[in-house]
Amino acid sequence: MRHLDRVSLSGKLVACTIVVLLVGVTVISFSIRTLVGNYMMEKVDTQLRVQSQLVFNNIDLLAKDDNSNGLTSPNSYFLQLQYTDGTKDADGDPLTVTPLLPQLKDGLVSIPVLPSDGDTSGITLGQVFTAPAVAKQIVQVQSDTAQSPAQGDASGGGGTDGSDSSQSTSRVTTVLTDPRNNVSHATLASANSPWRVLPMQWTERDSKGVEKIRGVMYIGLSLSDQIDTLNTLTRYCVVVGIAVLLLGGSLSTLIIQQTMTPLKRMEKTAAKIAAGDLSQRIPSAPENTEVGSLAASLNTMLTRIEVSFHEQEETTEKMKRFVSDASHELRTPLAAIHGYAELYKMQRDMPGALERADESIEHIERSSQRMTVLVEDLLSLARLDEGRGIDVTGSVNLASLVTDAVDDLHALDPNRTIMRNRLALAPGRDMSHPASLQLADGGWEAVTLSGDASRLRQVVTNIVGNIHRYTPADSPAEVAIGTMPAAIDPRQLSQMPTTEASMRRFIDAAEVGASMQTGYRYAVLQFVDHGPGVPPESRSKIFERFYTADPSRARQKGGTGLGMAIAQSVVKAHHGFICATGTEGGGLTFTVILPIERIAPVPAGHQTQTKPAKTKTSWFSGERKA
Protein backbone atom coordinates (compact mmCIF):
# COMPACT_ATOMS: atom_id res chain seq x y z
CA MET A 1 0.00 0.00 0.00
CA ARG A 2 2.92 2.35 0.59
CA HIS A 3 3.89 2.03 -3.05
CA LEU A 4 0.36 3.00 -4.08
CA ASP A 5 0.57 6.14 -1.94
CA ARG A 6 3.45 7.31 -4.12
CA VAL A 7 1.31 7.16 -7.26
CA SER A 8 -0.24 10.47 -8.27
CA LEU A 9 -3.99 11.00 -8.04
CA SER A 10 -4.33 11.31 -11.81
CA GLY A 11 -2.46 8.02 -12.26
CA LYS A 12 -4.77 6.29 -9.81
CA LEU A 13 -7.85 7.67 -11.55
CA VAL A 14 -6.61 6.55 -14.98
CA ALA A 15 -5.78 3.07 -13.64
CA CYS A 16 -9.19 2.78 -11.97
CA THR A 17 -10.90 3.89 -15.19
CA ILE A 18 -9.03 1.27 -17.24
CA VAL A 19 -9.85 -1.44 -14.68
CA VAL A 20 -13.53 -0.48 -14.74
CA LEU A 21 -13.53 -0.52 -18.56
CA LEU A 22 -11.78 -3.91 -18.57
CA VAL A 23 -14.30 -5.41 -16.16
CA GLY A 24 -17.18 -3.87 -18.11
CA VAL A 25 -15.92 -5.11 -21.48
CA THR A 26 -15.30 -8.59 -20.06
CA VAL A 27 -18.75 -8.83 -18.47
CA ILE A 28 -20.48 -7.52 -21.60
CA SER A 29 -18.53 -9.87 -23.90
CA PHE A 30 -19.26 -12.88 -21.68
CA SER A 31 -22.93 -11.90 -21.46
CA ILE A 32 -23.22 -11.51 -25.24
CA ARG A 33 -21.48 -14.85 -25.85
CA THR A 34 -23.72 -16.60 -23.33
CA LEU A 35 -26.88 -14.99 -24.69
CA VAL A 36 -26.05 -15.77 -28.32
CA GLY A 37 -24.94 -19.32 -27.45
CA ASN A 38 -28.14 -20.06 -25.56
CA TYR A 39 -30.23 -18.53 -28.33
CA MET A 40 -28.52 -20.63 -31.03
CA MET A 41 -28.77 -23.75 -28.87
CA GLU A 42 -32.53 -23.19 -28.46
CA LYS A 43 -32.84 -22.72 -32.23
CA VAL A 44 -31.11 -26.04 -32.86
CA ASP A 45 -33.25 -27.84 -30.26
CA THR A 46 -36.43 -26.37 -31.72
CA GLN A 47 -35.36 -27.37 -35.23
CA LEU A 48 -34.74 -30.95 -34.08
CA ARG A 49 -38.11 -31.24 -32.36
CA VAL A 50 -40.07 -29.69 -35.24
CA GLN A 51 -38.34 -31.49 -38.14
CA SER A 52 -37.50 -34.88 -36.59
CA GLN A 53 -40.55 -36.66 -38.04
CA LEU A 54 -40.09 -34.94 -41.40
CA VAL A 55 -36.49 -36.10 -41.60
CA PHE A 56 -37.44 -39.65 -40.70
CA ASN A 57 -40.19 -39.76 -43.31
CA ASN A 58 -37.82 -38.54 -46.06
CA ILE A 59 -34.74 -40.63 -45.31
CA ASP A 60 -34.50 -41.98 -48.86
CA LEU A 61 -34.83 -38.53 -50.40
CA LEU A 62 -32.23 -36.98 -48.11
CA ALA A 63 -29.85 -39.92 -48.57
CA LYS A 64 -29.90 -39.35 -52.35
CA ASP A 65 -28.97 -35.62 -51.97
CA ASP A 66 -25.42 -34.63 -52.67
CA ASN A 67 -23.81 -34.08 -49.29
CA SER A 68 -20.30 -33.45 -50.49
CA ASN A 69 -20.49 -30.02 -48.85
CA GLY A 70 -20.88 -31.72 -45.50
CA LEU A 71 -22.63 -29.81 -42.76
CA THR A 72 -23.54 -26.96 -45.13
CA SER A 73 -25.39 -29.17 -47.59
CA PRO A 74 -29.19 -29.55 -47.62
CA ASN A 75 -28.74 -32.75 -45.64
CA SER A 76 -26.95 -31.73 -42.47
CA TYR A 77 -28.82 -34.18 -40.26
CA PHE A 78 -27.39 -37.26 -38.63
CA LEU A 79 -29.82 -40.18 -38.24
CA GLN A 80 -29.21 -43.56 -36.64
CA LEU A 81 -31.64 -46.40 -36.06
CA GLN A 82 -30.95 -48.93 -33.31
CA TYR A 83 -33.28 -51.99 -33.45
CA THR A 84 -34.60 -53.32 -30.16
CA ASP A 85 -37.20 -55.71 -31.56
CA GLY A 86 -34.78 -58.60 -32.01
CA THR A 87 -33.52 -57.75 -35.48
CA LYS A 88 -29.87 -58.92 -35.73
CA ASP A 89 -27.01 -58.09 -38.00
CA ALA A 90 -24.67 -60.61 -39.68
CA ASP A 91 -22.68 -60.97 -36.46
CA GLY A 92 -25.77 -61.69 -34.39
CA ASP A 93 -25.77 -58.30 -32.61
CA PRO A 94 -28.75 -55.91 -32.51
CA LEU A 95 -28.93 -54.22 -35.86
CA THR A 96 -27.81 -50.59 -36.06
CA VAL A 97 -28.35 -48.58 -39.24
CA THR A 98 -27.08 -45.07 -40.01
CA PRO A 99 -28.97 -43.94 -43.11
CA LEU A 100 -27.94 -40.24 -42.83
CA LEU A 101 -24.33 -39.27 -42.18
CA PRO A 102 -23.14 -35.84 -43.45
CA GLN A 103 -19.79 -35.96 -45.15
CA LEU A 104 -17.21 -33.16 -44.88
CA LYS A 105 -14.31 -32.26 -47.09
CA ASP A 106 -11.48 -34.72 -47.61
CA GLY A 107 -13.87 -37.56 -46.85
CA LEU A 108 -14.21 -36.71 -43.18
CA VAL A 109 -17.34 -37.56 -41.28
CA SER A 110 -18.39 -36.54 -37.77
CA ILE A 111 -19.99 -39.32 -35.75
CA PRO A 112 -21.62 -38.53 -32.41
CA VAL A 113 -20.84 -40.89 -29.55
CA LEU A 114 -24.18 -42.52 -28.69
CA PRO A 115 -25.38 -45.40 -26.53
CA SER A 116 -25.28 -48.71 -28.43
CA ASP A 117 -27.72 -51.56 -28.91
CA GLY A 118 -30.75 -49.40 -28.01
CA ASP A 119 -29.52 -48.74 -24.47
CA THR A 120 -31.31 -45.64 -23.13
CA SER A 121 -29.80 -45.52 -19.66
CA GLY A 122 -28.51 -42.04 -18.85
CA ILE A 123 -30.72 -40.31 -21.43
CA THR A 124 -34.39 -39.34 -21.63
CA LEU A 125 -36.40 -40.04 -24.76
CA GLY A 126 -37.73 -36.86 -26.30
CA GLN A 127 -35.15 -34.65 -24.50
CA VAL A 128 -32.26 -33.17 -26.50
CA PHE A 129 -28.75 -33.73 -25.17
CA THR A 130 -25.22 -32.87 -26.25
CA ALA A 131 -23.02 -35.71 -27.46
CA PRO A 132 -19.31 -35.58 -28.18
CA ALA A 133 -18.14 -36.45 -31.69
CA VAL A 134 -15.47 -38.63 -33.22
CA ALA A 135 -13.88 -37.66 -36.53
CA LYS A 136 -13.42 -40.44 -39.07
CA GLN A 137 -12.27 -40.49 -42.68
CA ILE A 138 -13.96 -42.51 -45.42
CA VAL A 139 -11.46 -44.70 -47.29
CA GLN A 140 -12.33 -47.00 -50.21
CA VAL A 141 -10.37 -50.29 -50.36
CA GLN A 142 -10.27 -52.34 -53.63
CA SER A 143 -9.74 -56.19 -53.59
CA ASP A 144 -9.29 -58.71 -56.57
CA THR A 145 -10.73 -62.36 -56.85
CA ALA A 146 -10.02 -65.20 -59.56
CA GLN A 147 -12.51 -67.82 -61.03
CA SER A 148 -11.99 -71.00 -63.39
CA PRO A 149 -14.13 -70.98 -66.61
CA ALA A 150 -16.54 -73.80 -67.54
CA GLN A 151 -14.92 -76.39 -69.75
CA GLY A 152 -16.41 -78.28 -72.72
CA ASP A 153 -19.29 -77.33 -74.85
CA ALA A 154 -22.40 -78.93 -76.20
CA SER A 155 -20.36 -80.89 -78.68
CA GLY A 156 -17.98 -82.00 -75.91
CA GLY A 157 -15.02 -80.33 -77.71
CA GLY A 158 -12.10 -78.89 -75.75
CA GLY A 159 -9.19 -76.60 -76.13
CA THR A 160 -6.72 -77.24 -78.82
CA ASP A 161 -3.66 -76.42 -76.74
CA GLY A 162 -4.86 -78.33 -73.67
CA SER A 163 -3.80 -75.39 -71.21
CA ASP A 164 -5.93 -73.93 -68.25
CA SER A 165 -7.44 -70.42 -68.40
CA SER A 166 -8.89 -68.08 -65.55
CA GLN A 167 -11.03 -64.78 -65.18
CA SER A 168 -10.38 -62.08 -62.43
CA THR A 169 -12.98 -59.62 -60.82
CA SER A 170 -12.43 -56.47 -58.53
CA ARG A 171 -14.44 -55.45 -55.40
CA VAL A 172 -14.47 -51.92 -53.69
CA THR A 173 -15.04 -51.78 -49.90
CA THR A 174 -15.74 -48.52 -47.95
CA VAL A 175 -14.19 -48.36 -44.47
CA LEU A 176 -13.87 -45.65 -41.76
CA THR A 177 -10.39 -44.95 -40.46
CA ASP A 178 -8.69 -42.31 -38.34
CA PRO A 179 -8.04 -39.05 -40.21
CA ARG A 180 -4.82 -38.79 -42.14
CA ASN A 181 -2.27 -35.99 -41.91
CA ASN A 182 -3.37 -34.36 -45.15
CA VAL A 183 -6.71 -33.28 -43.65
CA SER A 184 -7.10 -29.52 -43.09
CA HIS A 185 -7.18 -28.29 -39.52
CA ALA A 186 -10.45 -26.38 -39.99
CA THR A 187 -12.24 -29.45 -41.36
CA LEU A 188 -10.90 -31.63 -38.56
CA ALA A 189 -12.02 -29.08 -35.93
CA SER A 190 -15.48 -29.01 -37.52
CA ALA A 191 -15.66 -32.81 -37.43
CA ASN A 192 -14.73 -32.88 -33.74
CA SER A 193 -17.52 -30.44 -32.82
CA PRO A 194 -20.23 -31.85 -30.52
CA TRP A 195 -23.75 -32.69 -31.63
CA ARG A 196 -27.17 -31.92 -30.31
CA VAL A 197 -29.06 -35.24 -30.47
CA LEU A 198 -32.76 -35.94 -29.99
CA PRO A 199 -33.51 -39.58 -28.96
CA MET A 200 -36.96 -40.84 -29.96
CA GLN A 201 -38.81 -44.14 -29.88
CA TRP A 202 -39.17 -45.64 -33.36
CA THR A 203 -42.46 -47.40 -34.15
CA GLU A 204 -43.98 -48.97 -37.28
CA ARG A 205 -47.38 -50.39 -38.09
CA ASP A 206 -47.50 -54.08 -38.97
CA SER A 207 -49.75 -55.66 -41.56
CA LYS A 208 -52.63 -55.57 -39.13
CA GLY A 209 -52.26 -51.84 -38.49
CA VAL A 210 -50.92 -52.26 -34.98
CA GLU A 211 -48.02 -49.98 -33.99
CA LYS A 212 -44.98 -51.94 -32.95
CA ILE A 213 -41.87 -50.59 -31.26
CA ARG A 214 -38.90 -51.28 -33.53
CA GLY A 215 -36.12 -49.45 -31.70
CA VAL A 216 -34.55 -46.09 -30.83
CA MET A 217 -33.98 -43.35 -33.39
CA TYR A 218 -31.29 -40.69 -32.88
CA ILE A 219 -31.57 -37.48 -34.93
CA GLY A 220 -28.77 -34.92 -34.51
CA LEU A 221 -27.43 -31.60 -35.78
CA SER A 222 -23.80 -30.63 -35.46
CA LEU A 223 -22.88 -27.55 -33.40
CA SER A 224 -19.97 -26.77 -35.68
CA ASP A 225 -21.56 -23.67 -37.19
CA GLN A 226 -22.70 -22.41 -33.79
CA ILE A 227 -19.27 -22.88 -32.26
CA ASP A 228 -17.66 -21.16 -35.23
CA THR A 229 -20.09 -18.25 -34.86
CA LEU A 230 -19.37 -17.96 -31.14
CA ASN A 231 -15.62 -18.06 -31.78
CA THR A 232 -15.96 -15.32 -34.37
CA LEU A 233 -18.11 -13.28 -31.98
CA THR A 234 -15.54 -13.78 -29.21
CA ARG A 235 -12.70 -12.59 -31.43
CA TYR A 236 -14.79 -9.58 -32.43
CA CYS A 237 -15.53 -8.78 -28.77
CA VAL A 238 -11.83 -9.08 -27.92
CA VAL A 239 -10.85 -6.71 -30.73
CA VAL A 240 -13.58 -4.25 -29.82
CA GLY A 241 -12.68 -4.54 -26.12
CA ILE A 242 -9.03 -3.75 -26.81
CA ALA A 243 -10.08 -0.77 -28.92
CA VAL A 244 -12.42 0.41 -26.15
CA LEU A 245 -9.67 0.05 -23.56
CA LEU A 246 -7.17 2.00 -25.67
CA LEU A 247 -9.67 4.70 -26.58
CA GLY A 248 -11.12 4.87 -23.06
CA GLY A 249 -7.67 4.99 -21.49
CA SER A 250 -6.58 7.80 -23.82
CA LEU A 251 -9.78 9.81 -23.31
CA SER A 252 -9.75 9.27 -19.55
CA THR A 253 -6.14 10.44 -19.40
CA LEU A 254 -6.98 13.64 -21.30
CA ILE A 255 -10.18 14.28 -19.33
CA ILE A 256 -8.55 13.61 -15.95
CA GLN A 257 -5.59 15.83 -16.80
CA GLN A 258 -8.00 18.57 -17.88
CA THR A 259 -10.06 18.07 -14.74
CA MET A 260 -6.98 18.11 -12.52
CA THR A 261 -5.77 21.39 -14.03
CA PRO A 262 -7.71 23.54 -11.50
CA LEU A 263 -6.29 21.45 -8.66
CA LYS A 264 -2.78 21.99 -10.01
CA ARG A 265 -3.48 25.73 -10.14
CA MET A 266 -4.69 25.50 -6.54
CA GLU A 267 -1.44 23.75 -5.65
CA LYS A 268 0.65 26.52 -7.25
CA THR A 269 -1.46 29.20 -5.56
CA ALA A 270 -1.09 27.46 -2.20
CA ALA A 271 2.68 27.37 -2.70
CA LYS A 272 2.72 31.13 -3.34
CA ILE A 273 0.55 31.75 -0.28
CA ALA A 274 2.86 29.56 1.81
CA ALA A 275 5.73 31.74 0.56
CA GLY A 276 3.98 34.76 2.13
CA ASP A 277 1.92 36.24 -0.71
CA LEU A 278 -1.52 36.42 0.92
CA SER A 279 -2.96 38.40 -1.99
CA GLN A 280 -3.04 35.29 -4.19
CA ARG A 281 -6.46 33.83 -4.96
CA ILE A 282 -7.53 30.56 -6.52
CA PRO A 283 -9.02 30.99 -10.02
CA SER A 284 -12.78 30.85 -9.81
CA ALA A 285 -14.94 28.16 -11.40
CA PRO A 286 -18.69 27.50 -11.56
CA GLU A 287 -19.85 27.02 -7.98
CA ASN A 288 -22.17 24.15 -8.93
CA THR A 289 -19.04 22.01 -9.42
CA GLU A 290 -16.90 20.52 -6.69
CA VAL A 291 -13.82 22.45 -7.82
CA GLY A 292 -15.79 25.71 -8.01
CA SER A 293 -17.27 25.20 -4.55
CA LEU A 294 -13.84 24.36 -3.14
CA ALA A 295 -12.29 27.41 -4.84
CA ALA A 296 -15.02 29.72 -3.48
CA SER A 297 -14.61 28.34 0.05
CA LEU A 298 -10.83 28.61 -0.08
CA ASN A 299 -10.96 32.15 -1.49
CA THR A 300 -13.34 33.17 1.30
CA MET A 301 -11.02 31.62 3.85
CA LEU A 302 -7.98 33.31 2.25
CA THR A 303 -9.75 36.67 2.28
CA ARG A 304 -10.52 36.32 5.98
CA ILE A 305 -6.96 35.20 6.70
CA GLU A 306 -5.56 38.14 4.76
CA VAL A 307 -7.90 40.60 6.48
CA SER A 308 -7.09 39.12 9.89
CA PHE A 309 -3.39 39.20 9.10
CA HIS A 310 -3.53 42.84 8.02
CA GLU A 311 -5.70 43.71 11.02
CA GLN A 312 -3.16 42.01 13.24
CA GLU A 313 -0.39 43.97 11.58
CA GLU A 314 -2.35 47.19 11.95
CA THR A 315 -3.15 46.39 15.57
CA THR A 316 0.49 45.65 16.28
CA GLU A 317 1.56 48.83 14.52
CA LYS A 318 -1.07 50.87 16.39
CA MET A 319 0.03 49.33 19.66
CA LYS A 320 3.65 50.22 18.95
CA ARG A 321 2.64 53.73 17.95
CA PHE A 322 0.35 53.99 20.98
CA VAL A 323 3.11 52.96 23.37
CA SER A 324 5.52 55.33 21.67
CA ASP A 325 3.06 58.24 21.68
CA ALA A 326 1.97 57.58 25.25
CA SER A 327 5.57 57.44 26.37
CA HIS A 328 6.25 60.69 24.54
CA GLU A 329 3.14 62.41 25.91
CA LEU A 330 3.93 61.33 29.46
CA ARG A 331 7.59 62.19 29.14
CA THR A 332 6.81 65.81 28.24
CA PRO A 333 5.03 66.78 31.50
CA LEU A 334 7.40 64.64 33.52
CA ALA A 335 10.36 66.43 31.96
CA ALA A 336 8.73 69.77 32.75
CA ILE A 337 8.13 68.73 36.36
CA HIS A 338 11.68 67.48 36.69
CA GLY A 339 13.11 70.62 35.04
CA TYR A 340 11.24 73.09 37.23
CA ALA A 341 12.08 71.08 40.34
CA GLU A 342 15.78 71.25 39.45
CA LEU A 343 15.45 74.99 38.70
CA TYR A 344 13.88 75.56 42.10
CA LYS A 345 16.73 73.76 43.82
CA MET A 346 19.28 75.83 41.95
CA GLN A 347 17.62 79.22 42.69
CA ARG A 348 16.20 78.74 46.19
CA ASP A 349 19.23 80.45 47.88
CA MET A 350 19.27 83.36 45.44
CA PRO A 351 17.48 86.67 45.99
CA GLY A 352 13.79 86.59 44.85
CA ALA A 353 13.63 82.80 45.24
CA LEU A 354 10.08 82.89 46.62
CA GLU A 355 8.64 84.49 43.48
CA ARG A 356 10.55 82.10 41.23
CA ALA A 357 9.44 79.16 43.41
CA ASP A 358 5.80 80.13 42.93
CA GLU A 359 6.35 80.25 39.16
CA SER A 360 8.03 76.83 39.17
CA ILE A 361 5.29 75.34 41.29
CA GLU A 362 2.70 76.75 38.88
CA HIS A 363 4.42 75.11 35.90
CA ILE A 364 4.73 71.84 37.82
CA GLU A 365 1.04 71.97 38.65
CA ARG A 366 0.04 72.53 34.98
CA SER A 367 2.26 69.65 33.86
CA SER A 368 0.84 67.35 36.51
CA GLN A 369 -2.69 68.30 35.52
CA ARG A 370 -1.89 67.54 31.89
CA MET A 371 -0.41 64.21 32.90
CA THR A 372 -3.47 63.46 35.04
CA VAL A 373 -5.81 64.17 32.11
CA LEU A 374 -3.70 61.98 29.85
CA VAL A 375 -3.67 59.09 32.30
CA GLU A 376 -7.42 59.38 32.85
CA ASP A 377 -8.00 59.30 29.09
CA LEU A 378 -5.78 56.24 28.76
CA LEU A 379 -7.67 54.52 31.56
CA SER A 380 -10.99 55.40 29.94
CA LEU A 381 -9.87 53.89 26.64
CA ALA A 382 -8.63 50.76 28.40
CA ARG A 383 -11.97 50.34 30.18
CA LEU A 384 -13.92 50.92 26.98
CA ASP A 385 -11.77 48.39 25.12
CA GLU A 386 -12.63 45.83 27.80
CA GLY A 387 -16.36 46.73 27.70
CA ARG A 388 -16.27 48.31 31.15
CA GLY A 389 -16.79 51.83 32.43
CA ILE A 390 -20.08 52.44 30.60
CA ASP A 391 -23.74 51.87 31.45
CA VAL A 392 -26.14 52.02 28.49
CA THR A 393 -29.28 51.34 30.54
CA GLY A 394 -29.81 54.94 31.67
CA SER A 395 -32.07 57.54 30.07
CA VAL A 396 -30.42 60.39 28.18
CA ASN A 397 -32.07 63.68 27.13
CA LEU A 398 -30.02 64.29 24.03
CA ALA A 399 -31.25 67.83 23.34
CA SER A 400 -30.40 68.99 26.88
CA LEU A 401 -26.98 67.38 26.68
CA VAL A 402 -26.13 69.10 23.37
CA THR A 403 -27.49 72.42 24.64
CA ASP A 404 -25.03 72.34 27.54
CA ALA A 405 -22.15 71.65 25.18
CA VAL A 406 -23.16 74.50 22.87
CA ASP A 407 -23.33 76.84 25.86
CA ASP A 408 -19.83 75.76 26.86
CA LEU A 409 -18.54 76.52 23.35
CA HIS A 410 -20.20 79.93 23.42
CA ALA A 411 -18.55 80.64 26.77
CA LEU A 412 -15.14 79.66 25.36
CA ASP A 413 -15.61 81.64 22.12
CA PRO A 414 -18.00 84.56 22.80
CA ASN A 415 -17.46 85.95 19.28
CA ARG A 416 -18.44 82.70 17.54
CA THR A 417 -21.86 82.50 15.90
CA ILE A 418 -23.49 79.14 16.69
CA MET A 419 -26.62 78.16 14.77
CA ARG A 420 -29.07 75.59 16.12
CA ASN A 421 -30.79 73.74 13.25
CA ARG A 422 -33.01 70.77 12.66
CA LEU A 423 -31.53 67.86 10.70
CA ALA A 424 -33.70 66.18 8.06
CA LEU A 425 -33.31 63.67 5.23
CA ALA A 426 -33.62 65.17 1.74
CA PRO A 427 -34.81 62.44 -0.70
CA GLY A 428 -32.76 61.88 -3.85
CA ARG A 429 -34.05 63.36 -7.10
CA ASP A 430 -32.00 61.28 -9.53
CA MET A 431 -28.71 59.43 -9.81
CA SER A 432 -26.81 62.72 -9.95
CA HIS A 433 -28.57 64.07 -6.86
CA PRO A 434 -28.83 61.25 -4.28
CA ALA A 435 -30.42 61.56 -0.88
CA SER A 436 -28.54 63.65 1.69
CA LEU A 437 -28.77 65.12 5.20
CA GLN A 438 -29.73 68.77 5.15
CA LEU A 439 -29.91 71.47 7.81
CA ALA A 440 -33.25 73.21 8.17
CA ASP A 441 -34.46 76.03 10.34
CA GLY A 442 -36.38 74.99 13.39
CA GLY A 443 -35.99 74.08 17.01
CA TRP A 444 -34.68 70.80 18.34
CA GLU A 445 -37.19 68.13 19.11
CA ALA A 446 -37.01 66.31 22.40
CA VAL A 447 -34.99 63.13 21.86
CA THR A 448 -34.65 60.61 24.66
CA LEU A 449 -32.72 57.37 24.31
CA SER A 450 -31.08 54.71 26.43
CA GLY A 451 -27.42 55.24 27.16
CA ASP A 452 -24.74 56.54 29.48
CA ALA A 453 -25.36 60.27 29.92
CA SER A 454 -21.88 61.08 31.27
CA ARG A 455 -20.14 59.21 28.43
CA LEU A 456 -22.32 60.78 25.74
CA ARG A 457 -21.68 64.19 27.31
CA GLN A 458 -17.97 63.38 27.00
CA VAL A 459 -18.45 62.65 23.27
CA VAL A 460 -20.21 65.97 22.63
CA THR A 461 -17.70 67.85 24.77
CA ASN A 462 -14.76 66.36 22.86
CA ILE A 463 -16.28 67.35 19.50
CA VAL A 464 -17.04 70.89 20.72
CA GLY A 465 -13.51 71.07 22.16
CA ASN A 466 -12.08 70.23 18.74
CA ILE A 467 -14.08 73.06 17.19
CA HIS A 468 -12.71 75.39 19.84
CA ARG A 469 -9.09 74.28 19.36
CA TYR A 470 -8.76 73.97 15.60
CA THR A 471 -11.04 76.69 14.17
CA PRO A 472 -10.81 80.50 14.41
CA ALA A 473 -12.70 81.90 17.40
CA ASP A 474 -14.91 84.05 15.15
CA SER A 475 -15.78 81.37 12.57
CA PRO A 476 -19.43 80.24 12.58
CA ALA A 477 -20.60 76.78 13.62
CA GLU A 478 -23.84 74.84 13.26
CA VAL A 479 -25.24 72.18 15.54
CA ALA A 480 -28.21 70.11 14.35
CA ILE A 481 -30.31 67.31 15.83
CA GLY A 482 -32.80 65.08 14.01
CA THR A 483 -34.42 61.66 14.09
CA MET A 484 -35.08 59.36 11.17
CA PRO A 485 -35.77 55.69 10.43
CA ALA A 486 -33.13 53.57 8.69
CA ALA A 487 -33.23 50.02 7.39
CA ILE A 488 -29.98 48.93 9.04
CA ASP A 489 -29.26 47.00 12.20
CA PRO A 490 -27.35 48.90 14.95
CA ARG A 491 -24.87 46.06 15.35
CA GLN A 492 -24.05 46.27 11.67
CA LEU A 493 -23.91 50.07 11.87
CA SER A 494 -21.38 50.02 14.71
CA GLN A 495 -19.05 47.73 12.74
CA MET A 496 -18.79 49.99 9.71
CA PRO A 497 -15.52 51.92 9.21
CA THR A 498 -15.52 55.65 9.89
CA THR A 499 -15.49 56.70 6.24
CA GLU A 500 -17.66 58.78 3.95
CA ALA A 501 -18.68 55.57 2.12
CA SER A 502 -20.16 54.25 5.36
CA MET A 503 -22.01 57.55 5.79
CA ARG A 504 -23.44 57.20 2.28
CA ARG A 505 -24.56 53.67 3.15
CA PHE A 506 -26.45 54.93 6.20
CA ILE A 507 -28.16 57.67 4.16
CA ASP A 508 -29.28 55.07 1.60
CA ALA A 509 -30.62 52.90 4.44
CA ALA A 510 -32.41 55.94 5.86
CA GLU A 511 -34.05 56.57 2.49
CA VAL A 512 -35.29 52.97 2.42
CA GLY A 513 -36.45 53.16 6.02
CA ALA A 514 -38.37 56.38 5.35
CA SER A 515 -40.16 54.91 2.35
CA MET A 516 -40.88 51.48 3.90
CA GLN A 517 -41.20 52.56 7.54
CA THR A 518 -39.04 49.67 8.65
CA GLY A 519 -35.83 49.17 10.60
CA TYR A 520 -34.82 51.37 13.56
CA ARG A 521 -35.24 54.98 14.60
CA TYR A 522 -31.94 56.79 14.98
CA ALA A 523 -30.92 60.11 16.54
CA VAL A 524 -28.50 61.99 14.29
CA LEU A 525 -26.26 64.83 15.55
CA GLN A 526 -24.16 67.05 13.32
CA PHE A 527 -21.49 69.54 14.39
CA VAL A 528 -20.45 71.73 11.48
CA ASP A 529 -17.49 74.10 11.55
CA HIS A 530 -15.99 76.36 8.89
CA GLY A 531 -12.37 76.20 9.88
CA PRO A 532 -9.31 74.97 7.95
CA GLY A 533 -10.70 71.42 7.85
CA VAL A 534 -8.76 68.18 7.41
CA PRO A 535 -7.53 66.67 4.11
CA PRO A 536 -9.78 63.79 2.90
CA GLU A 537 -7.00 61.24 3.24
CA SER A 538 -6.51 62.18 6.92
CA ARG A 539 -10.14 62.28 8.07
CA SER A 540 -10.28 58.60 8.99
CA LYS A 541 -7.16 59.10 11.15
CA ILE A 542 -8.93 61.61 13.35
CA PHE A 543 -10.28 58.74 15.46
CA GLU A 544 -6.89 57.14 15.92
CA ARG A 545 -5.25 57.49 19.31
CA PHE A 546 -2.84 60.37 19.76
CA TYR A 547 -3.67 61.77 16.34
CA THR A 548 -3.71 65.57 16.20
CA ALA A 549 -3.92 67.72 13.11
CA ASP A 550 -1.52 70.26 14.68
CA PRO A 551 0.45 68.73 17.60
CA SER A 552 1.99 72.01 18.77
CA ARG A 553 -1.35 73.84 18.85
CA ALA A 554 -3.07 70.89 20.47
CA ARG A 555 -0.52 70.90 23.23
CA GLN A 556 -1.01 74.65 23.71
CA LYS A 557 -4.79 74.15 23.96
CA GLY A 558 -4.42 71.18 26.27
CA GLY A 559 -5.28 68.46 23.76
CA THR A 560 -4.00 64.92 24.27
CA GLY A 561 -4.95 63.35 20.92
CA LEU A 562 -7.24 60.86 22.67
CA GLY A 563 -10.53 62.79 22.65
CA MET A 564 -11.90 61.53 19.31
CA ALA A 565 -10.68 57.99 20.00
CA ILE A 566 -12.67 58.04 23.24
CA ALA A 567 -15.67 59.49 21.39
CA GLN A 568 -15.57 56.68 18.84
CA SER A 569 -15.31 54.00 21.55
CA VAL A 570 -18.28 55.47 23.46
CA VAL A 571 -20.43 55.73 20.32
CA LYS A 572 -19.61 52.13 19.32
CA ALA A 573 -20.45 51.00 22.85
CA HIS A 574 -23.92 52.48 22.21
CA HIS A 575 -24.01 50.56 18.85
CA GLY A 576 -23.80 53.86 17.03
CA PHE A 577 -21.65 55.42 14.34
CA ILE A 578 -19.43 58.51 14.12
CA CYS A 579 -17.52 59.92 11.19
CA ALA A 580 -15.92 63.13 9.94
CA THR A 581 -16.74 64.58 6.53
CA GLY A 582 -15.88 67.79 4.73
CA THR A 583 -18.05 70.87 5.06
CA GLU A 584 -19.23 72.55 1.88
CA GLY A 585 -17.09 75.68 1.47
CA GLY A 586 -14.37 74.39 3.82
CA GLY A 587 -14.30 72.97 7.29
CA LEU A 588 -15.16 69.73 9.03
CA THR A 589 -18.47 68.10 9.91
CA PHE A 590 -18.81 65.49 12.67
CA THR A 591 -21.86 63.22 12.44
CA VAL A 592 -22.96 61.05 15.38
CA ILE A 593 -25.69 58.43 14.87
CA LEU A 594 -27.26 56.69 17.88
CA PRO A 595 -30.08 54.07 17.88
CA ILE A 596 -33.29 54.97 19.70
CA GLU A 597 -35.75 52.10 19.20
CA ARG A 598 -36.94 49.48 16.79
CA ILE A 599 -39.84 50.36 14.52
CA ALA A 600 -42.78 48.02 15.12
CA PRO A 601 -44.33 46.41 12.01
CA VAL A 602 -47.38 48.26 10.72
CA PRO A 603 -50.55 46.08 11.00
CA ALA A 604 -52.14 45.02 7.71
CA GLY A 605 -55.31 47.01 8.42
CA HIS A 606 -53.44 50.24 9.13
CA GLN A 607 -51.35 50.62 6.00
CA THR A 608 -52.69 54.16 5.49
CA GLN A 609 -51.34 55.50 8.79
CA THR A 610 -49.01 58.44 8.32
CA LYS A 611 -46.81 57.52 11.26
CA PRO A 612 -45.54 54.05 12.05
CA ALA A 613 -46.25 52.37 15.34
CA LYS A 614 -43.35 52.62 17.77
CA THR A 615 -42.15 50.32 20.47
CA LYS A 616 -42.24 51.54 24.05
CA THR A 617 -38.84 50.20 25.00
CA SER A 618 -35.40 50.96 23.67
CA TRP A 619 -33.67 48.62 21.30
CA PHE A 620 -31.19 47.78 24.09
CA SER A 621 -33.99 46.23 26.17
CA GLY A 622 -35.20 44.34 23.11
CA GLU A 623 -31.70 43.04 22.63
CA ARG A 624 -31.60 41.73 26.21
CA LYS A 625 -34.96 39.99 25.77
CA ALA A 626 -33.79 38.31 22.59
Secondary structure by P-SEA (a helix, b strand, c coil): ccccccccaaaaaaaaaaaaaaaaaaaaaaaaaaaaaaaaaaaaaaaaaacaaaaaaaaaaaaaccccccccccccbbbbbbbccccccccccccccccbbbbcccbbbbbcccccccccccccccbbbbbbbbbbbbbbbbbbbbbbcccccccccccccccccbbbbbbbbbbbccccccccaaaaaaaacccbbbbbbbbbbccccbbbbcbbbbbbbbaaaaaaaaaaaaaaaaaaaaaaaaaaaaaaaaaaaaaaaaaaaaaaaaaaaaaccccccccccccccaaaaaaaaaaaaaaaaaaaaaaaaaaaaaaaaaaaaaaaaaaaaaaaaaaaaaaaaacccccaaaaaaaaaaaaaaaaaaaaaaaaaaaaaaaaaaaccccccccccaaaaaaaaaaaaaaaacccbbbbbbbbbbbbbccccccbbbbbbbccccbbbbbccaaaaaaaaaaaaaaaaccccccbbbbbbbbbbbbcccaaaaaaccccaaaaaaaaaaaaaaaaacccbbbbbbbbbbcccccccccccccccccccccaaaaaaaccccaaaaaaaaaaaaacccccccccccbbbbbbbbbbcccccccccccccccccccccccaaaaaaac
